[in-house]
Amino acid sequence: MIREAPFAWRSLGLLCDLCRNFTQTPSPVNHLLVIGAGRSATVLIDYLGSQAPQHGWTLTVADASLLLAQEKTRPYPAARAMALDVQDEPQRQAAVRAADVVVSLLPPPLHPLLATDCLTHGKHLLTASYVSPQMRALDAAAKAKGLLFLNEMGLDPGIDHLSAMRSIHQIRNGGGRITAFKSFCGGLMAPGSDANPWGYKFTWNPRNVVLAGQGTATFLEAGQLREVAYADLFGRTEPVQIAGYGTFEAYPNRDSLEYRGVYGLPDVRTMLRGTLRRPGYCAAWNVLVQLGLTDDATVVEMGEHETLGEFTARFLPGKGSLVEKLAARTGLRKEDPALEKVAWLGLEKDTPVGLTRATPAQVLQRVLEPKWQLQPEDRDLIVMQHQFTYERGGQTHFLTSSLAVEGESARTAMAKTVGLPLGIATKLLLQGHLPQRGVVIPVYPEIYEPVLAELAEHGIAFVDC
């Protein structure tokens, strides 16, 4: 879900003097470098900036935008801001060389580049992103240098690992054998801020939302392998209840089978990870999928003055209103709420597309961004739930572990649940409490126990039933 670190990769000449200073000055003890000052970094920077004086840390926050980095570090005397073009190798290496620990909120494809620098200069690295094959290939080299490259330390992935492993170990330690595991997570809007027909606004990278689910979802259900193609994905949902927040709908997410190994559940008969949305969202999104408007592989050439209605007509020819054409195409009733949601987007308007060459998904994103824009007064909502079935003493037992976190206007729940785990893990590493080395994800008690305990102090706690 996360994963939002918008960067405009540009070079800023004023970095030259700063980079020379980095090169000439020995690295201070316990110096932290955070790369990325976007929305999801806000709480991470607040946490590290407030912790720095009592622990004797210094903190540098680097971003393509110096103004953004300055804004985020201004309240903290132990923190300083710098502009950084991560594509500029001398700048990047100078910044890494001056640090002891690097925390990255860069887009995931750039993490291996940064990890290579950390290997070269002997620096620990923490990220909130999935472990890529390129990152995994650095495991032996990181171990050989005594370095920790801790990944998947945000929300999802991150808090999902922490909480799932705690429950799995508790069940096992009590003599239980887990036969089924389902895990769901969603970044949504809190009640009162979900006023549009979709019940959704962007709290992370819009492009990732538009492309969510593409590919085949693979999971186990009662011992049977299930594979759901993208064209069918949003028609395959199940209800999930979160106490105090009602019913959500979940659709399968990516390849769930790999988590049998991650969580040490090779014999589990049901293994499913899914994404949560408000009821009705998936049926409406499925209409967009069926029309081909989420296609990101086909490039469409458009006239300079082509309107959104003309663009939509490429995918939905015929006569009548948009709803009438949608009903004819999908077989749904004109009164169906899914068609009402799609019509609300304004796909038939005479508004210029503003692009002359783009994929349908890029055009759709352009339509959605103003419609689903987070307003200053809005509060977001993170919901997560794990469902366990296990056997003990000849009987079948069930455990449901749920989390709900509401954001504030200046501190979103997304920023809290991404930033705090990273910040707490950074503190634990500097205090010598994380013995793991190499490319690691947080499935170990030395990580999940203290991180979950401190998260609870910040109001991020699971309720079991």
N, C-alpha and C positions, 0 to 999 in steps of 0.2 A: 504494500500500500504505500510507499513512503516516498516520500521519496521525492522529494521535491527539493531541488537545489538549483533554482534557475540561475544560470550564469551567462553573461555576455562576454565571450572570450575576447578581451582586448588588451593591448599593451599600454601601460601608462609610464611615461618617461620618468616621472618623479620617483620611481622605485630605485633608480640606479644607485643613489647615495645610500639608501637603506640597505640594498643588497650588499654593497661594499662593506657596510658596518657589520652585517651578519657574517660576512666572510672573515673579517679581521678580529671579531670578538669571540672568545671561547664561549661555548654553550653554557648558559647558567644551569644550576642544578634545579631540577623539577620545573623546567620551562615547557609550557604547553602551547601547541600550535593548533588552532581550530581553523580549518579551511572551509569556508562557506558561511555566509551570514544571512541567508534567506529566512523565510518565515519559520521553517522547521528548526532553525538553529537558535531561535530566541531564548527558549528556556534552558538549553544547554549552556549558552553563553552566560546567562544569569546565574546558573548554578556554579559554574567554574569561577566566574568573576567574584561571586560572594564567598566562595570557599578559599580563594587564593590567599588572602591576607593571613588567615589563621594557620595555613599549612606552609607558608613561605614559598608559594608558587608565583611564577610570573606567567602571563597569558598574552599571546598574540592571536588576534582574529584577522584572518586574511580573506579578502573577497575581491572579485573583479571590480566592485564598486567601493572605493575608499570611503565615500560618504556613508554607505550602508554599514560598513565595518565600524566607522567612528560612532555612528548612532547607537549601535549595539554595545559598544565598550565604554561609552561616556560615563556611566554611573560607577565604574570600577577603577580605582586608582592603580591596581596591580595589572591592569589590562591595557594593551595598546592595539591600535588598528593599523593595518597595512593593506595596500592594494597589491593584488597578485594576479598575474596572467599565468595560469598553470600550464599553458602551452609553451611558455618561455622557460626552457630548461635551466639556464643559469639562475634565474629568479627563484624558480621552484626549489632547486637543489640548495640554494643558499638559505631559504626559509626552513627547509627540513633539517639542514645541518645544524642550525641554531637551536633546534628543539630537542627535548628528551622524549616527548610523547606527541604523536600527531593524531588528531581526531578529524576525520574527513566526512563532510557532507557533500562532497562532489557527486556529480552524476556517476552511477555505477561503472560505466565503461572506462572512467579515468582512474579508478582505484588501483588497478594493476600498475599503472604508470607511477603513481605515488608510492605504492608498495615497493617497487624496484628502488626508488630513491631511499626509502627507509632501510632497505637491505644494505645499500651502498654505505650509508652513514650510520648504521647501527641504531635505528630508532624504532620504538614500539608504535603500532598503528591500531586505531579503533575506527570502525565504520558501522553504519546501520543497514548496510546493503547485503543482499545475498552473496554467498561465496561463488564467484565465477570460476570456470575451469582455469583461467589464467591466474587467478589468485590462489587457487588450490595447488597449482604447480609450484608455488613458492614455499610450500610447507617445510620441506626438508632444509632448504636454505635458511629459513627463519629459525628453525630449531637449532641448526648448527651455530647460529650467531646468538642464541639465547634470547630471541625476540618473540614477543607476543603480537600476532596479527589477529585481533579479536573482531570478528564480523558478525552481522545479524544481531546487532545489539540495540535495536530500536523498538518499535512496536510490533510490527508483523512484516519481517521477522524480528524477533527480540523477546518482548514480553510473552509472546505465545510460547517460545521455547522455555523460558524461565518457569512459567506457571505450569505448563504441561509436565515438565520433568519433575517438579516438586510433587505433583499429584501422582505421577507414575511411580516414583520412588516410595511415596507413602503407602500406596496400595500394595506394592511388592513387599515392603518391610512388614506389612500387616498380614502377609501370607496370601495375598490375592493374585490372581492370574487374569490379566486384561485380555478380553476377547474382542472388544470393539472400542474404537476411539474416533470421535468426530471433533473438529475444531473449526470455529467460525469467527470472523472478525470483520468489522465494518467501520469506516470513517464517515459519519453522517452528520445530520444537524439535530441539535437539541430541540425538544418541544418548544414551540413558539418561534423558532427560527427556521422551521421546515415548511414555510407557508406556500411555496410554489407547488404545482400539481405533482411534480416528481418527488417531492420530499427530499431533495438532494441539492447540494451546492459543492463547489470545488474547495476542498481543504488541502489538497495536494496537487501534484502535477497533472494538469488537465489532459495532456496527451496520454498519460498512463491510464487515465479513466476511460478515454475514448477507445483505447486499444485493449482494455482489460478482457481477459478470457480468450484471446485469440490463440488458436491452436486447439489441441485435443485435451480435454480434462480426463485424467485417468485415476481411478480409485477402486477400492475393494468394498463390496457390499455383501455381507453374509457369505463370505468365501468366494464370491463370484467377481471376476474382473469386469469392470465397467469402463467403457471408453465413450465419451460424449463429444461429438464434433462441435466445432464452434457454431455451426448453423443451428444446432439443437440445444445449445448450452443454456440459453435464457428461458427455454421452455421446460427446463428440468430443475425445479426448485423444491425446497422443503421448508416448512415453517419452523421458526426458532423463537422461543419465548424468553424474554429478558425481564425479570421482575422490575416493576416500576416503569417500564418503557413499552410494554406490550409485545406484539408479534412482529417479527421481521421475516423476510424470506431470504434463503441462502441458495446460491448456485455454486457448483463445484469449481475449484480453483487449481489449475495446472495439474502437475503430477503428484498425487498424494502418496503414491507407493514408496517414494524415496524416504519418506518419514518413518517407515518401519525400521530402517537402519538407523536413522538419526536418533529416534527415541528408544531404540532397543526393543522393538516389538515385532520380531520376525514372524511370529505365529498368529498375530492378530487377524481376525476374520473380517473386520470392517475397519477401514482406514479412509477417512474423508476429511479434507480441508476445504472450506468454502468461504465465500464472501457474502456479507450481509448487506441487504438493501431494504428500504421500506416496502411494504406490500404494494404491488402494482408496478413497481419500477421495472422489473425484469420483463414483464409482458410488453411494456411500451418500448424498452430497449430492443427487444426481439424484433419489433416491427422495423426499426432502423437497420438491424442486422440483415433482415430478409430483403430489404430494399437495396442493400449493398452500400449504404452510406457510411459504414464503419471500415470499408475496404481501404487499407493503407498500402496496397501493392500496385494498384492501377493508377497511373498518372493521367489526369484529364486536362486537355487543352481547352481554355475558355476564352471567349471574346472579352475585350477590354471592358466593356460595359455590361457584361452578362449579369443578370439578376439572380437572386437566390431562387425565385420561382422558376426561372428558365433552367437553372442547374438541376433543380429537383425534378423537373419534367423529363430530364434524360433518364431518370430511374423510375418514373411513375407517369407514363404517358396516359392519355385518355382525356375524357371530358368530365366536367363537373367540378365540385369543390375538392379541396385536398382530402377531406374526410371521406367523401364519396369515392374518390379514387383509391384511397387506402383500404376502404371496406371491400371494394371490388378486388383488389390485389390480394388481400390477406384472408378474405372470407369472414372477417369479424363484422359484428353489427356496427352501424354508424354511431350508435350510442355507447359503444364499448369504451371504458375509461382509458384503455391503452391508446386508442386513436385520439381521444381528447388530449392526452399528454403530448403526443407527437404534434398535433395541430397547434398546441400552445407555443411550440418552438418557432412558429412563423416561417416554416419552410417554403410557403407559397408567396412570400412577400416580394415586392419589387425592389428591395434593397440590393445594391450592387454587391456581388460576392467580394470584390476587391482583390481577387487573385486571377492570374491568367494561366497558371499551370500548378496543379495541386492534386493530391489524392482526395477521394471523397471523405476520408477520415479527417484530413486537414481542414476541409471546408466545414464539416460537421463541428469540429472543435471551435472554429471561428464563430459558428452560430451559438454554440453552448456557452462560451465564456461570459458574454454579458448577461445571459439568462440565469446562469448558475453562479454568478459572482458573489463572493462572501462580502457582506456589508459590515461596516464598523460595529454595529450593534449586535451582530449575529453571534450566536454561541454554537460551537460544534459539539459533536458527541462521538465518543469512541465506545463501541460495544464489542465484547469478545466473550465467547463461551466455549468451554471444553465439555464434552459428554463422554463419560467412561461407562462401559459395562465390564464387570469383572466377576470371576467366580472365586468363592472362598468357602471352605467347609461344606462343599456340596451344594451351596446355594448361589443364586445369581444376585448381584448387587449393582446398583447404579449410583453414579456420582456426577453431578452437574456443577461446574465451577464457572461463575459468571463475573464479568467486569463491566462497569459502565462509568465513564469519566466525561463530565461536561466541561467545556472550555469557558473561558472568559473572553471578552472582546479583544483584549490585548494579548492574551496568552491562550492560544487554542489548545484544545485537548490533544490534537495531533502533535503540536509542538511539545507539550508536556510528555506525552507517552513515547515520543521519539528521543527527545533531548535528555530527559532525566536518567533513563537507563545508561546512556552513553556517559553522562557526567559521573554517575555513581561508580561505574566500572573504571573510569579513568582514575578516580580517587583511590579505589581499591588497589589498582595496579601500582600507583605511586607509593602507597603505604605497604607494598610488599605482600598483599593478601591474595594475589592471583598467581599461582605457581605454574600454570599451563604455559607452554611455548609452542610456536609454530602457528599455523592457520587454524583458528579455533572458533567454534560457535558456543553460545552460553548454555550448555547442557550439563554443567558440572555443579555439584553442591557448593563448592567454594565461590562460585559466581552467583547462582540463583538465590541462595539463602540470604546473603547480605543485601543484594540488590532488591529483592522483593520486600525485605523488612524495611528498607529505607523508602521504597516507593509507597508503602502503606502509610508512612508518616506524612506523605504528600497527598494522601487521599486516593491513591491508586492501589486498590486492594480487591481481591477476588472474594466472592461470597459463595460458599459451598452448600449444596443441599442434596 
